[in-house]
Each structure stands twice: as C-alpha cells, then as structure tokens.
C-alpha cells in the first residue's frame, strides 16, 4: 500500500487526536502536541510502506504541508 496524502494526513491526525480534516497544512505539528516518540512511529510506519524519510528531515520541517512535500518526493 502506498502512502497517499490522505493516508499520511490520517496517520498524523490520529496521533494528535484530530480528524484528518482538522489538520491544517500550515499547523506546526510540534505546537499541536506531536512529540519525538510519535514522530518516530510515523517514520517507521511510512518506511514500512517504502517511503524513505528521516526523523531529522521531519523535525526540521514542522508542518504537514512540508511533510507531505518530503513524503511525495521520497
């Protein structure tokens, strides 16, 4: 199964206890409550689906819009 924008949004929203539609592309995910343990969970989940993205890349780009740009390029 490929990682799509909708599935990535749902993954992130789940860990922030939001509905996917509530996850704004410009929201700083760390300000919204995402921590390093949850971020590692996402990295591993996405790697299982063949997306090579690093923890550091995500940490340096804290919004979902930036994350999707990284994921879609990977």
SVG drawing of the C-alpha trace seen along z (x, -y; Angstrom):
<svg xmlns="http://www.w3.org/2000/svg" viewBox="-12 -28 30 30">
<polyline fill="none" stroke="black" stroke-width="0.4" points="0.0,0.0 1.4,-3.4 1.4,-6.4 -1.0,-8.9 -1.6,-12.5 -4.9,-11.3 -3.3,-8.4 -0.4,-10.5 -2.8,-13.1 -4.9,-10.4 -1.8,-9.0 -0.7,-12.3 -4.2,-13.4 -4.7,-10.1 -1.6,-10.8 -2.8,-14.3 -6.3,-13.1 -7.8,-15.1 -9.9,-14.3 -7.9,-14.4 -10.0,-17.4 -8.9,-19.4 -5.2,-19.1 -4.3,-22.3 -1.3,-22.2 0.4,-25.1 -0.1,-23.9 3.1,-23.4 2.8,-19.8 5.1,-20.2 3.0,-23.1 -0.1,-20.9 1.4,-18.2 3.4,-15.9 6.4,-14.6 9.5,-12.7 8.2,-9.3 5.1,-9.8 7.2,-11.2 9.3,-8.0 6.2,-6.0 5.2,-7.8 8.7,-7.5 8.6,-3.7 5.1,-3.3 5.9,-5.2 9.2,-3.3 7.2,0.0 5.4,-1.3 8.6,-2.1 8.9,-5.8 12.4,-6.8 12.1,-9.8 14.3,-10.7 13.5,-11.8 15.8,-14.9 14.0,-15.9 10.7,-15.9 12.0,-17.7 13.4,-20.5 10.1,-21.0 7.3,-21.1 4.1,-21.4 2.1,-18.8 2.4,-20.7 6.2,-20.5 6.0,-16.8 3.8,-15.9 6.3,-17.6 9.1,-15.5 7.0,-12.3 5.8,-12.8 9.5,-13.3 10.7,-10.2"/>
</svg>
